[in-house]
Every structure is written in structure tokens, then in C-alpha cells.
């Protein structure tokens, strides 16, 4: 199942139109996310400790600020984003890294190519009915034993599955951690750890972070 072109075009155009402003926002130290950075560090440690495949993709990379972090954590990082304007910024900021236009629903990557995937607030604009297709792509391109780390807007214990919300850039959805963990499990990705961070002074919703792993190949 592939998302309709209208949805993809809407998200692409919305982020193209504000790429420069978004890049300034994520560069502001006041918007740093210490819990997210800590889990990215753990994710990098796990990828490095598993075999020799240190290739990782930052899917929905935006202006490449987190791809840069992954590279500084000694991973072989590349960035993928739906927005050509974001990819242009990424290439300008880190011309030595690979950045490509692409969709999480149809990754231009080989089966089992990656040791890790970072989806940092990258599924929030994906309609809920298409999220399983994105997870199937993640599972396809991960090597057995590879890791996935996701961050997303979440909710309290009353949020059972997902809920649409008014995002500043493009229509978006927040998820319960349980619901996403269940959908990952359906694609062969098992939960390793989770974290829910309560909103700060600028936040509206809790943030969810979910670390999962693809099953090892059978002997």
C-alpha cells in the first residue's frame, strides 16, 4: 500500500515552503532534546556493537542536523527526506554525507542493507492506515539484528491508538507507544525500550521514543 500522491505532495510542499525557518529552529539550543539525544547515543552504541554493519539511514532527515550527529557518533550515516528543499540544505551543511530525496513508504535501499534506522519525528505526517507500510519498509531494509529508533508526539494513558492534531506545518498524528509497538511487532520488529517525556514549557503533548530490533536470522 502506497500513500496517495496528494498526501505526499502536500507534506513535500509544506516542508519545502519553510525549510529555512525549520533549519533555524532546530539549530536553536533552546530546542535541544536531551532525552532524544541520549537515546540516539544508545542507539549508536547498539548498532556499533552488532556485527560490522554500521550503515544507518536518518529517514525524514530534514536539514540533516541529526544525520550529522549520527556521523559524529561514528556511524556510516545517510539522510533521506521527502522535501527537496530540506535535502538541498542538508547537502549544503554536510557535503561529505549522502542525502537523497525519498519517502519512508518506498525506500531506495536494498534488502537488509542497514544496521540501523532513525525515524526522528518522521512518521508523524503519515496517515495511520499507511504506517504499517512504512514499518514493512523499515523491516525490509534492516539487516537481521538491526535497530530502529523512532521519536514521535505521544499522549497520556487515555490515548489508546492515534489522534490527529493541528501541526504547525502539515496535518499530523500522535500515537500511543503501545499502538506503535504492536504495529512494529507485526512486521518482525520487537520492542527493546521505550520512553515517554512529559511536555516542557513550549510543548503541547508528551514525546514518545521507541527502540526496536529486527529478529536475528535463524541458524
N, C-alpha and C positions, 0 to 999 in steps of 0.2 A: 504494500500500500504506500503510495507516494502522496504527500500533501498537494492540494490543488495549487496551480501556478499562481492564482490570485493571492493566496495567503503568503507564499514565498516572496512574491513581488512586493507585497505591502511591507513586510518586515525589511526586505532589502532596501526599499526606497526610504523607509522611516530612518534606518540607521545611516544610509548614505547622506541624508539631509542634515544630520547632526554629528557626523563623525569627529569633527574638530572639537566641538564642545564636549563630547564624551571623553575624548583623549585628555582634555584638560581636567575633567572631573576625576578620572582615575589616577592622574598624576598628583592630585592634592593629597598631602599626607594626612589630612583630617578624615579622608575617606578610606584609609587603610583598614583592613580587616584582619586583626591579629589571629583570630581563631582559624580563618581560612588559610592564612599564610602558614600557620603551624601544621595544619593537616596536609597542605601541599608539601611541606618538608617531609612529613611521614610517608606520604605517597611516593616521593622521590627515593627515599631510603628503601622502601619495599621494592620498587622497580629495579633499583640497582642491585639489590640482594638476590633477585630471582634470575638466574641464568645470565646470559650475555646480551639479551635484547634490551637495550636502553633507549630504543626509539619510542618517542611519545608524541601524541598529537594533542594540541590545545584546540579543541573544536569550539567554534564560536569565540575566536581569539580576540575579537575587537581590534584595538590598536596595537596588540602584541605585548602588552605590559606583563602578562602572566607567562607568555611564551619566553620572554626574556628571563623571568625568574626561573623557569624550568631549565633553561640553558645554564644559568649560574649555579644551579644545583647539580650540574654535571650529567644532565640527560641530553640525548640527541633529539632536540625539540623542533617541531614544526607547527605552524599555525594555519588554521582553516576558518574562514568566515564567509557568510552569505553576502556580505556587503563589500563591493569592490573598493569603496572609499576607505573602509577600515583596513583592507589589505594594502592599499597604497600607503597609508600611514604606517602600518607595520613594517613594510619593506623600507620605508624611509628611516624609521627608528633603528631597525636592525637589518641592514642589507646583507649581513652574513648568514642569516637564517632563512629557511624556506617558508614562504607564506603563499597560500593559494585560495582562490575563491571556490567555495563548495558548500554543500548542505549536509547536515548531520543525517539526513534521510537517504543520502546516496553518496557515500564517501568514496573518493577516487583513490582507494588504497587496496592493496592485495589482501587476501585472506591471511589471517594470523601474522600480519606484518608488524604489529605494535606490541611493545611491552607494557604500555600504559596509555590511558586516555584521560584527559582532564576536560570536563564539561562544566566550566565555571559560570553559572547562571546562563547556560546555553540552551536549556530545554524550556525556558520559561515562556517563550512565544510559540512553542509547538502545540497545536491543538491536541487535547488529551487523546483523541482517537488515533493520532499518529505517533504518540510516544512509544508504543511497542515496536513500531518500525524503526525508530531511532535506536532503541536498545538492541534490536536484532542486528543492526549495522555495527554497533559497538562490539557485540559479541563476535561478529564475523571477522573483524579486523584485529581483534586481540589475540595474541598468542595464548595457548593454554597456560594457566597460571598468571596471566597478565592482570593488571589492576585498572579499575575505573574509579575516579573521584569526581563526584558531582556536588555543586552548590546550587541552591535554589531558594526562592521565597517559600516559607512553610506556614504553619499555623499552630494553634494550640491543640489540646486533646479533643476538641469538639470538631475539628476538621477531619472528616473520615476519608475522603479521597482527594478531590481537587476543587478549586473555586476560581472563577475568573476574577480579575481585578483590573483597575484602571491604572495601567502603567504609563509613565510619562512619555515613552517613546512609541510603543506599539502594543496592541492587545496582548494580555499575558495571563498566566495561570499560576497559582500557588498550589502546592501539593503537601499532603501528609507524608511523612517519611515512611510510614508503614506501606502506604499505597505504592510508592515508587519502589520500595524494596521488594514487594510482591511482584511487580512487573519485571524487575530485573531478574528475579528468580525464575520467572517463566522463560527467560532467554539464556539460562545457564550461568547467571552471574549471582554469586552468593554474597550476602552482606558480611563485611568484616567489621565495620564500625560505623557509628552514626553520632551526630552532634546537632543539638538544636540550640541556637543562640538567640536570646531574647533581644528585641529591637532596642537600639540606642536612641539618643535624642532625635536623630534625623530619620529613624526607621519607622515603618508602619507595621511590619509583620516580622515574626521570628525568621531567622535564616536556618535552613536545613543543610547539613553536609552529610553525604553518604559515600562510604568507601566500600567497593565490592570487588570481587575477584572471580575471574573465569576459572572453571574447573580445570585441573591438570589433565593432560591426555592419559587415557587408560594405557596400562602396560600391555 
